Amino acid sequence: MKAESATEGSSVLFRQLECFLAVARLGNLSRAAEEMFLTQPTLTARLKALEEEVGDELFVRTSRGMRLTDAGREFVPYAERVVGGFEEGRRRLEELRGATGDDF
């Protein structure tokens, strides 16, 4: 089996954070999976992998959908900073490319 590179691991973690935030925002696995263009089992697997990574349960399933645990609520702002920082950086590079017409 091939070892995962740091870049691949970062990419996987980033996608897990995006999934986490979508479920946290929507409170529903099916809607979050649809928004992320994923199957529900794929989304569930990403959430489980993230929970294993952070060592805590982030959601509780209820009859009304998914509810954040205390740990999940605490984790939201950190996930938002990671995802938001990446999006800001990407937009900034797009602006710079547009201004110069060059890649960096």
Secondary structure, 3 states (H helix, E strand, C coil): CCCCCHHHHHHHHHHHHHHHHHHHHHCCHHHHHHHHCCCHHHHHHHHHHHHHHHCCCCEEEECCEEEECHHHHHHHHHHHHHHHHHHHHHHHHHHHHHHHCCCC
